[in-house]
Amino acid sequence: MADTSAPAENTPILRDPVCGMTVDPDAGKPTAEHDGHLYHFCSDGCRTKFLNDPDAYRNATDPVCGMSVDRADAAHMAKHKGERFYFCSARCQEKFEAEPDTYLGDRPEPEPMPAGTQYTCPMHPEIVTDHPDDCPKCGMALEPMTPSADSGPNPEYVDFKRRLWITAPLALAVFILEMGSHIGIPFADWIGHTAFGWLQFALATPVVWICRTFFKRGWSSIVNRSPNMWTLIALGTGAAYLFSIVSLLAPGLLPAQMQDGMGMTPVYFEATAVILVLVLLGQVMELAAREKTGDAIRALMDLAPKTARRVTDGAEEDVELDQLKTGDILRVRPGESVPVDGVVTEGRSSIDESMITGEPVPVEKVAGEPVTGGTLNKTGSFLMEAQNVGDDTTLSRIVQMVANAQRSRAPIQAQADRVAEYFVPAVVSCALLAFIAWWLFGPAPALSYAFVAAVSVLIIACPCALGLATPMSIMVATGRGANAGVLIRDAEALERFSKVDALIIDKTGTLTEGKPTLTDAEPVEGVTEADLLSLAAALERGSEHPLAEAIVAGAEDRGAERRDSTEFEAVTGKGVTGTVDGRKVALGNAALMKDLGIETGDLATRARALQEDGKTAMFIAVDGKPAGLVAVADRVKETTPDAIRALHDLGLRIIMATGDAEATAQAVAQQLGIDEVHAGVSPEDKNALVRKLKDEGLSVAMAGDGVNDAPALAEADVGIAMGTGADVAVESAGITLVKGDLGGIVRARKLAEATMRNIRQNLFFAFVYNSAGVPIAAGILYPFLGILLSPMVAAAAMSLSSVSVITNALRLRAQKL
């Protein structure tokens, strides 16, 4: 067992030693002390696992250097094939990620994806297969439609990151060499023009080879008659590379006017290398965003335990969840998660159902009452009968809803592809027409002129800026948003949020603080407030209920005398009773007072008024007579009223969807001026509400902070999570408000509108120079002005579009929110 003595050094450690997640020490997450350290955990489940066997989770071995690493204090961690590895330094982590098999030796292969796993293309979701493969339309690697809880990071993401680290320095080097000659640094004169060309060839060719995947995708788009950005990238970079090789090996084949005084013709290796690396960077960013999507689903799956304790003929055994059948009797002990959906058959306990209801108050469960898989057993031990197992559990349905909603294409990318459908054939047609026209009607050497014209068209049309248009704006916007407390997942979230008509908001933790506090203490005549609170706190110290904690904390804050109680008894669903200083004291709802035969009189009227204000009122009786009442409420955040008004001013329709009671929800809605209220809703109800509004033609945003909000956050056109809420809600949302401040939605809306405007401008810059330059590159001005556009000028126009995109995107840093 863990060392429960006072730690020698109360040093906060910010990584969960069980699951490896980083934990904010100020977020109110579970903690445990062991061997002089204070460990932080992402959930009660991880804390329980640690306390049961702390030595199993404390130290790990660096697979590179063999050093022992404290899991909780490790600054460097990586996942490979579903397993976490910890490192003593960034260097060891880099070595491992570059060649993991070198350091794993004869370790067994991880289990494959579950049987029946379906795979789909991230760009073409209509492509679905039962095995991993490449997309027949675009060549991208197919991904599992629903990640496994034990699956590692996306192999393509890991592969592309490694390729980026290798190719980026090479592209930078060849870029510096070529650009140096344009800014007065004569690299070519220093090393010789021929050697200069071969040096660029040596630097750019590995980049072309490492990025050959893009050419494969371009070829697939041609074969399958689905032109897209890969077609343009493959044609443009391929043309620039091949032209450069011809220029390097046989400059005499090109027109004399293309040659310099030493008989050398220009090469465009730097354009090829830089374009491919920029596109690779954009792919890494996109894959990183999709990796977060998988993390959201895996976080949901981790809510369920890996095993369950099955009771058969008086004996108990731990079995895997997939071995459970309907009707099995299971034991759930304190601190464990409920394994599957079922009903309590024996015992009683307090269950934290926040993953389903979103409410912070645990629910008392006795025989005959239902329990849900994935919820957390707080106190007592009980037996339950399994009813829904496997894919039929509520948690499994939530996982599936999140997975289905998250498999969607970014609309901004779809726009670029629609343009490419027409742009690609038009560019290729222009290049062919230019080649034929110069070959048939051009001056001698006609074939050389024809080749130059065709290559110029392809080079100037190469959409190098297209690969930057969205990522650059998103990178700048995310940095600007982070400074304003708004975290952005991807371009889709920004685009959709700029068009939102209706905003669905959860109550607990979103509109309110998510933590009950004592708000009222009203004694009857002859009883002081201090005495009333002292009696209430004396009873509630025997309870672990959050409402009880709020009363005890409130009594201490108001200076009430500390007393102790005896003969404490909790009456399920009604309240508590006990003896304080020889007096019989009861605290609870009207039902408890009725059972005890106590008339509440005018206090009942006052209690109803408090409930209409969104508070939970509880009566206190002493020796069979009413002594007063106390009220507890989840306070509305100070920033919420102003934020609601600002959202209304932006033309948004505000809808509250909460698992709380109707009276409390209506009270909060009236206080804030919310347009529409849906109370007592389940995760499925919230999801259905989002779909209903979308079917009405509205663009819907959902803001929430609980696990129960995850399906609706993913189903909505854009999900907005409170950063102070559940990790799964954060992972399922496109936008996260770091401080849980609803006013951040206003800032996010302004940022979304500015960013989408910026992206559209970037797309314009990505095409305008190229489109305008294509006729000139084809030689349309030659018959009139004798001007034939050099491929160098074509490359300059192509580069100008990238410079314009980057400069325009950087303007977002000064955006006022």
C-alpha positions in Angstrom: 0.0 0.0 0.0 1.0 3.6 -0.4 2.9 5.5 2.3 0.2 7.6 3.9 2.6 9.5 6.3 3.2 13.1 5.8 5.6 13.7 2.9 9.0 14.9 3.5 8.7 17.2 0.4 5.3 18.1 -0.8 6.5 18.4 -4.4 3.8 18.6 -7.1 4.3 16.2 -9.9 2.5 17.1 -13.1 2.2 13.8 -15.0 -0.3 11.1 -14.1 2.0 8.1 -13.3 -0.7 5.6 -14.4 -1.8 6.9 -17.8 0.9 9.4 -18.6 -1.4 12.4 -19.1 -0.3 15.8 -17.9 -2.4 17.2 -15.1 -3.0 20.8 -14.1 -2.4 20.9 -10.3 -4.9 23.7 -9.9 -7.7 21.9 -11.8 -9.0 20.1 -8.6 -8.0 16.6 -9.9 -7.4 13.7 -7.5 -4.0 13.5 -5.6 -2.2 11.0 -3.5 1.0 11.2 -1.3 3.7 8.6 -1.6 7.4 8.5 -0.6 7.6 12.2 -0.1 5.9 13.3 -3.3 2.4 14.6 -4.1 1.2 12.8 -7.2 -1.6 14.2 -9.4 -4.1 12.1 -11.4 -6.4 12.7 -14.2 -9.2 10.6 -12.6 -10.2 8.7 -9.5 -9.7 5.5 -11.5 -6.0 6.2 -12.1 -5.6 7.2 -8.4 -7.1 3.9 -7.2 -4.8 1.9 -9.5 -1.8 3.8 -8.2 -2.7 3.3 -4.5 -3.3 -0.5 -5.1 0.2 -0.9 -6.4 2.3 2.3 -6.4 5.6 0.6 -7.2 4.2 -0.7 -10.5 3.5 2.8 -11.7 6.5 4.7 -10.3 9.5 3.9 -12.4 10.1 3.0 -16.0 13.2 2.2 -18.0 14.4 4.4 -20.7 14.6 2.0 -23.7 17.4 3.9 -25.3 20.0 4.4 -22.4 18.5 2.0 -19.8 18.2 4.7 -17.1 15.4 4.5 -14.5 12.9 7.3 -15.0 10.2 8.4 -12.6 6.9 8.2 -14.6 5.3 11.1 -12.8 8.3 13.4 -13.1 9.2 12.4 -16.7 9.4 15.4 -19.0 9.7 13.2 -22.1 7.2 10.4 -23.2 6.2 8.8 -26.5 3.6 6.2 -27.5 4.5 3.4 -29.9 2.1 0.6 -30.9 -0.2 1.3 -28.0 2.5 1.4 -25.3 4.0 4.4 -23.4 7.7 4.8 -23.1 9.5 7.3 -20.8 12.8 8.9 -21.4 15.5 10.7 -19.4 16.1 13.4 -22.1 14.7 14.8 -25.3 17.7 13.2 -27.1 16.8 9.7 -26.1 13.2 10.4 -27.1 14.3 11.6 -30.6 16.5 8.5 -31.1 13.6 6.2 -30.1 11.0 7.9 -32.3 13.4 7.8 -35.3 14.1 4.0 -35.0 11.9 2.5 -32.3 12.4 -1.1 -33.5 16.2 -0.7 -32.9 15.6 -0.2 -29.2 12.7 -2.7 -28.6 14.6 -5.8 -29.6 12.5 -8.9 -29.6 9.5 -7.3 -27.9 6.2 -9.0 -28.9 4.1 -7.2 -31.4 1.0 -5.5 -30.0 -2.4 -7.0 -30.6 -3.9 -6.1 -33.9 -7.0 -4.0 -34.3 -10.2 -5.8 -33.2 -11.9 -8.1 -35.7 -14.4 -6.3 -37.8 -12.6 -2.9 -37.7 -13.5 -0.7 -40.6 -11.1 1.7 -42.3 -11.9 5.0 -44.1 -10.2 7.8 -45.9 -9.9 11.1 -44.0 -10.4 13.0 -47.3 -13.0 10.7 -48.8 -15.2 9.3 -46.0 -17.3 7.4 -48.5 -14.4 5.0 -49.0 -14.8 2.2 -46.4 -12.9 -1.1 -46.3 -12.4 -3.9 -43.8 -8.5 -3.8 -44.0 -5.8 -1.1 -43.9 -4.9 0.2 -47.4 -4.4 3.4 -49.4 -7.4 5.4 -50.7 -8.1 4.5 -54.3 -9.0 8.1 -55.0 -6.2 10.2 -53.4 -3.7 7.7 -52.2 -3.9 8.7 -48.5 -3.6 6.0 -45.9 -6.9 4.7 -44.6 -7.5 5.1 -40.9 -9.7 3.0 -38.4 -13.2 4.5 -38.2 -13.1 3.9 -34.4 -9.7 3.8 -32.8 -8.9 1.0 -30.3 -8.3 2.0 -26.7 -4.9 0.4 -26.9 -3.9 1.7 -30.4 -0.8 3.9 -30.7 -0.4 7.1 -32.6 -1.3 7.2 -36.3 1.6 5.5 -38.1 1.4 8.0 -41.0 1.7 10.9 -38.5 4.8 9.4 -37.0 6.2 8.7 -40.5 5.5 12.2 -41.9 7.0 13.8 -38.8 10.2 11.8 -39.3 10.2 12.8 -43.0 9.8 16.4 -42.1 12.8 16.4 -39.8 14.9 15.0 -42.5 13.7 17.0 -45.5 13.4 20.5 -43.9 17.1 21.1 -43.4 17.8 19.9 -47.0 15.2 22.2 -48.4 16.4 25.1 -46.3 20.0 24.6 -47.6 19.1 24.5 -51.3 16.8 27.5 -50.8 19.7 29.5 -49.2 22.0 28.6 -52.0 19.7 29.7 -54.7 18.4 32.8 -53.0 21.9 33.9 -52.1 22.6 34.7 -55.8 19.6 37.0 -55.8 20.7 39.0 -52.8 24.3 39.5 -53.7 26.0 36.4 -52.2 27.7 34.7 -55.2 27.7 31.1 -54.1 27.9 30.0 -57.7 31.0 32.0 -58.4 32.7 30.7 -55.3 32.2 27.0 -56.0 31.7 27.1 -59.8 28.5 27.1 -61.7 28.5 23.5 -62.7 29.3 22.3 -59.1 26.7 24.8 -57.9 24.0 23.1 -60.0 25.1 19.6 -58.9 25.1 20.6 -55.3 21.5 21.8 -55.5 20.6 18.5 -57.3 22.2 16.5 -54.5 20.3 18.4 -51.8 16.9 18.4 -53.6 16.8 14.8 -54.9 16.6 13.2 -51.4 13.6 15.6 -50.7 11.9 14.4 -53.9 12.5 10.8 -53.0 11.4 11.1 -49.4 8.2 12.9 -50.5 7.5 10.4 -53.3 4.2 9.7 -51.5 2.8 12.9 -52.9 3.6 11.9 -56.4 1.9 8.6 -55.8 -1.2 10.4 -54.6 -1.1 12.7 -57.6 -0.9 9.6 -59.9 -3.8 8.0 -58.1 -5.9 11.2 -58.6 -5.1 11.0 -62.4 -5.8 7.3 -62.7 -9.1 7.6 -60.8 -10.1 10.8 -62.6 -10.5 12.7 -59.3 -8.2 15.8 -59.7 -7.3 17.5 -56.5 -4.5 19.4 -54.9 -2.2 16.3 -55.1 -2.6 16.4 -58.9 -1.3 20.0 -59.0 1.5 19.4 -56.6 2.7 16.3 -58.4 2.6 18.0 -61.8 4.1 21.3 -60.7 7.0 19.9 -58.6 7.6 17.1 -61.0 7.8 19.6 -64.0 10.2 21.9 -62.0 12.4 18.9 -61.0 12.5 17.4 -64.5 13.2 20.8 -66.2 16.0 21.4 -63.8 17.6 18.0 -64.6 17.4 18.8 -68.3 18.9 22.2 -67.7 21.7 20.7 -65.6 22.5 17.8 -68.0 21.8 19.2 -71.4 21.5 23.0 -71.3 22.1 23.1 -75.1 18.6 21.8 -75.7 17.1 25.0 -74.3 16.9 28.3 -76.3 20.0 30.5 -76.2 18.1 33.3 -74.6 17.6 31.1 -71.5 21.4 30.7 -71.1 23.7 33.0 -69.2 27.1 34.1 -70.3 28.6 30.8 -69.4 26.1 28.7 -71.3 24.2 27.7 -68.2 20.4 27.7 -67.9 18.5 28.2 -64.7 17.5 25.3 -62.4 14.5 25.2 -60.0 15.6 22.5 -57.5 14.9 24.9 -54.6 11.3 25.4 -55.8 10.8 21.7 -55.9 12.3 21.0 -52.5 10.6 24.0 -50.7 7.2 23.2 -52.2 7.3 19.6 -51.1 8.5 20.4 -47.6 5.8 23.1 -47.1 3.1 20.6 -48.3 4.6 18.0 -45.9 4.4 20.5 -43.1 0.7 21.0 -43.8 0.1 17.3 -43.8 1.8 16.9 -40.4 -0.4 19.6 -39.0 -3.5 18.0 -40.3 -2.5 14.5 -39.1 -1.8 16.0 -35.6 -5.3 17.4 -35.5 -6.8 14.0 -36.4 -4.5 12.3 -33.8 -6.3 14.5 -31.2 -9.6 13.2 -32.5 -8.5 9.6 -31.7 -7.3 10.7 -28.2 -10.9 11.9 -27.5 -12.3 8.5 -28.3 -9.6 6.6 -26.4 -10.2 8.9 -23.4 -13.9 7.8 -23.5 -12.9 4.1 -23.7 -10.6 4.5 -20.7 -13.5 5.3 -18.5 -14.6 1.7 -18.5 -12.4 -0.7 -16.5 -10.5 -3.4 -18.3 -11.9 -6.2 -16.1 -14.9 -6.9 -14.0 -15.3 -9.0 -10.8 -17.8 -11.7 -11.5 -19.6 -13.6 -8.7 -20.4 -17.3 -9.4 -21.6 -19.8 -6.8 -20.2 -17.8 -4.0 -16.7 -17.5 -5.6 -15.4 -14.3 -7.2 -13.0 -14.0 -10.2 -11.7 -11.1 -12.4 -12.6 -11.5 -16.1 -12.2 -9.4 -19.2 -15.2 -7.3 -20.2 -15.7 -9.2 -23.4 -16.3 -12.4 -21.4 -19.4 -10.9 -19.6 -22.9 -11.9 -20.5 -26.3 -10.5 -19.8 -27.4 -11.8 -16.4 -23.9 -12.1 -14.8 -23.6 -11.0 -11.2 -20.8 -8.5 -10.6 -19.2 -7.0 -7.5 -18.2 -3.3 -7.6 -15.9 -2.1 -4.8 -15.3 1.4 -3.6 -13.2 3.5 -6.0 -13.9 1.2 -9.0 -15.7 2.1 -12.2 -19.0 0.3 -12.9 -18.0 -2.2 -15.7 -21.3 -2.4 -17.7 -24.9 -1.2 -17.6 -27.0 -3.1 -15.1 -29.1 -2.9 -11.9 -28.1 -3.1 -8.3 -29.1 -6.4 -6.6 -27.5 -6.1 -3.2 -25.9 -3.3 -1.2 -25.9 0.4 -1.5 -23.4 3.1 -2.6 -23.0 6.7 -3.9 -22.2 6.7 -7.6 -20.6 9.6 -9.5 -22.7 9.8 -12.7 -21.2 13.0 -14.0 -20.2 11.3 -17.2 -23.9 10.8 -18.0 -25.6 13.7 -16.3 -22.9 16.3 -16.2 -23.9 17.1 -12.6 -21.3 17.1 -9.8 -23.6 15.5 -7.2 -23.2 11.7 -6.7 -26.4 9.7 -6.7 -27.3 7.2 -4.0 -28.0 3.7 -5.4 -29.8 0.9 -3.6 -31.2 -2.5 -4.7 -33.4 -2.3 -7.8 -31.8 0.9 -9.1 -29.9 1.1 -12.4 -26.2 1.8 -12.8 -24.3 2.8 -15.9 -21.0 1.4 -17.2 -18.1 3.9 -16.8 -19.6 5.7 -13.8 -17.5 5.8 -10.6 -18.4 4.0 -7.4 -17.5 6.4 -4.6 -18.2 4.7 -1.3 -20.0 1.4 -0.7 -19.6 -2.0 -2.2 -22.5 -3.6 -4.1 -23.6 -6.4 -6.3 -25.2 -5.8 -9.7 -26.7 -7.8 -12.5 -25.3 -7.1 -16.0 -27.9 -6.0 -18.5 -26.2 -4.3 -21.4 -22.7 -5.5 -22.3 -20.3 -5.0 -25.2 -21.4 -2.5 -27.8 -24.8 -2.1 -26.1 -23.6 -0.2 -23.1 -24.3 3.5 -22.8 -20.6 4.3 -22.8 -20.1 2.3 -26.1 -22.9 4.2 -27.7 -21.4 7.5 -26.6 -18.0 6.4 -28.1 -19.7 5.5 -31.4 -21.6 8.8 -31.6 -18.3 10.7 -31.1 -16.6 8.7 -33.7 -19.4 9.1 -36.3 -19.6 12.9 -35.7 -15.9 13.5 -35.9 -15.4 11.8 -39.3 -16.0 14.8 -41.4 -14.0 16.8 -44.0 -13.0 20.4 -43.4 -15.3 22.5 -45.7 -12.4 24.8 -46.5 -10.5 21.9 -48.0 -13.5 20.8 -49.9 -13.7 24.3 -51.5 -10.0 24.0 -52.6 -10.7 20.6 -54.1 -13.7 21.9 -56.0 -11.6 24.6 -57.5 -8.9 22.1 -58.3 -11.3 19.9 -60.2 -11.5 22.7 -62.8 -8.2 24.3 -62.3 -6.1 21.1 -62.9 -7.6 20.2 -66.2 -7.4 23.8 -67.3 -3.7 24.1 -66.4 -2.8 20.8 -68.1 -4.8 21.8 -71.2 -3.0 25.2 -71.3 0.4 23.5 -71.0 -0.4 21.1 -73.9 -1.8 23.8 -76.1 1.3 25.9 -75.5 3.6 23.1 -76.3 1.7 22.3 -79.6 1.4 25.9 -80.6 5.1 26.6 -80.1 6.1 23.3 -81.8 4.0 24.0 -84.8 4.3 27.8 -85.2 7.2 28.9 -83.0 10.6 30.0 -84.3 13.6 27.7 -84.3 14.4 25.8 -82.2 10.7 25.2 -82.0 10.8 22.1 -79.8 12.9 23.9 -77.2 10.6 26.8 -77.1 7.6 24.5 -76.8 9.2 22.7 -73.8 10.0 26.0 -72.1 6.5 27.3 -72.5 4.9 24.1 -71.3 7.2 23.9 -68.2 6.6 27.6 -67.5 2.8 27.0 -67.4 3.1 24.1 -65.1 5.6 25.9 -62.8 3.6 29.1 -62.5 0.4 27.1 -61.9 1.9 24.9 -59.2 -0.2 25.7 -56.1 2.7 26.0 -53.6 0.7 28.6 -51.6 -2.3 26.3 -51.6 -0.5 24.0 -49.1 0.1 27.1 -46.9 -3.2 29.0 -47.3 -5.1 27.2 -44.4 -2.2 26.0 -42.2 -0.5 29.4 -42.0 -3.7 31.2 -41.0 -4.6 28.5 -38.5 -1.1 28.6 -36.9 -1.3 32.4 -36.5 -4.9 32.3 -35.4 -4.3 29.6 -32.8 -1.4 31.6 -31.3 -3.6 34.7 -31.2 -6.5 32.7 -29.7 -4.3 31.2 -27.0 -3.3 34.6 -25.8 -7.0 35.4 -25.5 -7.8 32.1 -23.7 -9.3 30.4 -26.8 -7.8 27.2 -28.1 -8.7 26.2 -31.7 -8.6 22.7 -33.1 -8.7 23.2 -36.8 -9.9 25.3 -39.8 -13.3 23.5 -39.8 -14.2 24.7 -36.3 -13.3 28.3 -37.2 -15.2 28.2 -40.5 -18.3 26.7 -39.0 -18.3 28.9 -35.9 -18.2 32.0 -38.1 -21.6 30.9 -39.5 -23.3 29.6 -36.3 -27.0 30.6 -35.8 -27.8 28.7 -32.6 -25.6 28.1 -29.5 -26.5 25.2 -27.1 -25.0 25.7 -23.6 -24.8 23.2 -20.8 -25.5 24.6 -17.3 -23.2 23.0 -14.8 -19.6 24.1 -15.2 -20.5 26.2 -18.3 -23.0 28.8 -17.1 -22.3 28.0 -13.4 -19.1 27.3 -11.4 -19.8 23.6 -11.2 -19.2 23.5 -7.4 -22.1 23.7 -4.9 -21.8 26.4 -2.2 -23.8 27.4 0.8 -26.0 30.4 -0.2 -28.7 30.8 2.5 -29.2 30.0 6.2 -32.6 31.0 7.6 -33.3 30.0 11.2 -36.8 30.2 12.8 -37.4 32.7 15.7 -35.4 31.8 18.7 -32.6 30.1 16.8 -29.5 31.9 15.7 -27.9 31.4 12.3 -24.6 30.3 14.0 -26.4 27.6 16.0 -28.4 26.5 12.9 -25.2 26.1 10.8 -23.3 24.5 13.7 -26.0 21.8 14.0 -26.2 21.2 10.2 -22.4 21.0 9.8 -22.2 18.5 12.8 -24.5 16.2 10.9 -23.0 16.6 7.5 -19.4 15.9 8.6 -20.5 12.2 8.5 -21.4 12.4 4.8 -19.2 12.6 1.7 -21.9 14.1 -0.4 -20.9 17.3 -2.2 -23.9 19.1 -0.8 -22.8 18.1 2.6 -19.3 19.4 1.9 -20.8 22.7 0.8 -22.7 23.0 4.1 -19.6 22.2 6.2 -17.4 24.6 4.3 -20.1 27.3 4.5 -20.5 26.9 8.2 -16.7 27.1 8.8 -16.5 30.2 6.6 -19.3 31.9 8.6 -17.5 31.1 11.9 -20.1 28.5 13.2 -19.0 26.5 16.3 -17.6 23.1 15.5 -19.6 20.2 16.9 -19.7 16.4 16.5 -22.7 14.1 16.0 -23.5 10.5 17.0 -26.0 8.0 15.8 -25.5 9.3 12.3 -27.8 7.8 9.6 -28.3 8.6 6.0 -31.8 8.2 4.6 -31.4 7.5 0.9 -32.8 10.3 -1.3 -34.1 12.3 1.7 -31.4 13.5 4.1 -29.6 12.6 7.3 -30.3 12.3 11.0 -28.2 12.1 14.2 -27.7 13.3 17.7 -25.8 16.5 18.5 -25.2 17.5 22.1 -28.0 15.1 23.2 -30.5 16.6 20.8 -32.1 14.7 17.9 -31.3 16.6 14.7 -32.6 16.0 11.2 -31.5 17.7 7.9 -33.2 16.9 4.6 -36.0 17.6 2.1 -39.7 17.8 2.6 -40.1 14.0 2.3 -37.8 13.5 5.3 -39.7 16.0 7.4 -43.0 14.3 6.5 -41.6 10.9 7.5 -40.6 12.3 10.9 -44.0 14.0 11.3 -42.6 17.5 11.4 -44.7 20.4 10.1 -42.6 22.8 8.1 -45.2 25.6 7.9 -44.0 28.9 6.5 -40.6 27.3 5.8 -42.1 25.3 3.0 -43.2 28.4 1.2 -39.7 29.9 1.6 -38.1 26.7 0.4 -40.2 26.8 -2.8 -39.0 30.4 -3.4 -35.4 29.3 -3.0 -35.9 26.5 -5.5 -37.4 28.9 -8.0 -34.1 30.8 -7.7 -32.2 27.6 -8.7 -31.2 26.6 -5.2 -31.5 23.3 -3.3 -33.3 23.9 0.0 -33.0 21.6 3.0 -35.0 21.7 6.3 -33.4 21.4 9.7 -35.4 20.1 12.7 -34.3 19.7 16.3 -36.1 17.4 18.7 -39.1 17.1 16.3 -39.5 20.9 15.7 -38.4 22.9 12.7 -35.3 25.0 13.4 -34.8 26.6 9.9 -33.5 25.8 6.5 -30.3 26.1 4.5 -29.9 26.4 0.8 -27.0 25.3 -1.5 -26.6 26.4 -5.1 -24.2 26.1 -8.0 -23.5 29.8 -8.5 -23.7 31.4 -11.9 -20.2 32.6 -13.0 -19.7 36.3 -12.7 -18.8 36.6 -16.4 -21.9 34.7 -17.6 -24.5 37.5 -17.8 -22.4 39.8 -19.8 -21.4 37.0 -22.1 -25.0 36.0 -22.8 -25.9 39.6 -23.6 -22.9 39.9 -26.0 -23.9 36.6 -27.7 -27.4 37.9 -28.2 -26.0 41.0 -29.7 -24.2 38.9 -32.2 -27.5 37.4 -33.3 -27.1 34.0 -31.7 -30.1 32.0 -30.4 -29.1 30.7 -26.9 -30.4 27.3 -25.8 -29.7 25.6 -22.5 -29.5 21.8 -22.4 -28.8 20.3 -19.0 -29.4 17.1 -17.0 -30.5 19.2 -14.0 -34.1 19.5 -12.8 -36.6 21.6 -14.7 -37.2 24.1 -11.9 -33.5 24.8 -11.3 -32.8 25.1 -15.0 -35.8 27.5 -15.6 -34.6 29.6 -12.7 -31.1 30.0 -14.2 -32.6 30.6 -17.7 -34.9 33.4 -16.5 -32.0 35.0 -14.6 -29.8 35.1 -17.7 -32.4 35.7 -20.4 -31.8 32.4 -22.2 -34.1 31.8 -25.2 -34.9 28.1 -24.8 -34.5 25.5 -22.0 -34.2 21.7 -22.2 -33.9 20.1 -18.7 -33.4 16.5 -17.6 -31.7 15.5 -20.8 -29.4 12.6 -21.4 -26.3 12.5 -23.7 -28.5 10.9 -26.4 -31.1 13.7 -25.9 -28.4 16.4 -26.3 -27.2 14.7 -29.4 -30.7 14.5 -30.8 -31.3 18.2 -30.0 -28.3 19.1 -32.0 -29.4 17.0 -35.0 -33.0 18.4 -34.7 -31.7 22.0 -35.0 -29.4 21.1 -37.8 -32.3 19.5 -39.7 -34.1 22.8 -39.3 -31.3 24.3 -41.3 -29.5 26.0 -38.5 -25.8 26.0 -38.0 -25.3 24.8 -34.4 -22.5 25.3 -31.8 -22.5 23.3 -28.5 -20.7 24.5 -25.4 -20.2 22.1 -22.5 -17.7 20.7 -20.0 -18.7 17.2 -19.0 -18.1 13.7 -20.4 -21.8 13.6 -21.1 -21.4 16.6 -23.5 -18.8 14.8 -25.7 -21.3 13.3 -28.2 -23.1 16.6 -28.7 -19.9 18.5 -28.9 -18.7 16.2 -31.7 -22.1 16.2 -33.4 -22.5 20.0 -33.5 -21.2 22.0 -36.4 -18.6 23.2 -33.8 -18.1 22.1 -30.2 -16.9 24.5 -27.5 -15.4 23.0 -24.4 -14.6 24.6 -21.0 -10.9 23.9 -20.4 -11.7 23.5 -16.7 -14.0 20.6 -17.5 -13.6 16.9 -18.4 -10.7 15.9 -20.7 -13.0 14.1 -23.0 -15.1 17.2 -23.6 -12.0 19.2 -24.4 -10.8 16.5 -26.8 -14.2 16.3 -28.6 -14.5 20.0 -29.2 -13.2 22.2 -32.0 -12.8 25.2 -29.7 -11.7 25.1 -26.0 -12.0 28.1 -23.6 -9.0 27.7 -21.3 -10.4 29.5 -18.3 -13.9 28.2 -18.7 -15.0 31.8 -19.2 -18.1 32.0 -21.4 -17.0 35.4 -22.6 -14.4 33.5 -24.5 -17.1 32.4 -27.0 -17.5 36.1 -28.0 -13.7 36.3 -28.6 -13.8 33.0 -30.4 -16.6 34.3 -32.7 -14.5 37.4 -33.6 -11.4 35.3 -34.2 -13.4 32.8 -36.4 -14.7 35.6 -38.6 -11.3 37.2 -39.0 -9.5 33.9 -39.6 -12.0 32.7 -42.3 -11.7 36.0 -44.0 -8.0 35.7 -43.9 -8.1 32.1 -45.3 -10.3 33.2 -48.2 -7.8 36.0 -49.0 -5.0 33.4 -48.8 -6.8 31.1 -51.3 -7.2 34.1 -53.6 -3.4 34.8 -53.4 -2.7 31.1 -53.9 -4.4 31.2 -57.3 -4.4 34.8 -58.6 -0.8 35.1 -59.6 -0.8 31.6 -61.0 -4.0 32.0 -62.9 -3.0 35.4 -64.3 0.4 34.2 -65.2 -0.6 31.0 -67.1 -1.6 32.8 -70.4 1.7 34.9 -70.2 3.7 31.7 -69.5 2.0 30.0 -72.5 3.4 32.8 -74.7 0.3 34.8 -75.5 2.3 38.1 -75.5 5.0 36.9 -77.8 3.3 37.6 -81.1 2.6 41.2 -80.0 5.5 42.2 -77.7 8.1 39.5 -78.3 7.9 38.5 -74.6 8.4 34.9 -73.6 8.0 34.3 -69.9 11.1 32.7 -68.4 10.6 29.8 -66.0 12.5 31.9 -63.6 9.8 34.6 -63.7 7.2 31.8 -63.4 9.0 30.6 -60.3 9.1 34.2 -58.9 5.3 34.5 -59.4 4.8 31.2 -57.8 7.0 32.3 -54.8 5.2 35.7 -54.7 1.9 33.9 -54.0 3.5 32.1 -51.0 5.0 35.4 -49.7 1.6 37.0 -50.0 -0.1 34.2 -48.1 2.5 34.3 -45.3 2.4 38.0 -45.0 -1.4 38.1 -45.0 -1.7 35.4 -42.4 0.7 37.2 -40.1 -1.8 40.1 -39.9 -3.9 37.9 -37.6 -1.4 38.5 -34.8 -2.7 42.0 -34.5 -6.4 41.0 -34.6 -8.5 42.7 -31.8 -10.7 40.3 -29.9 
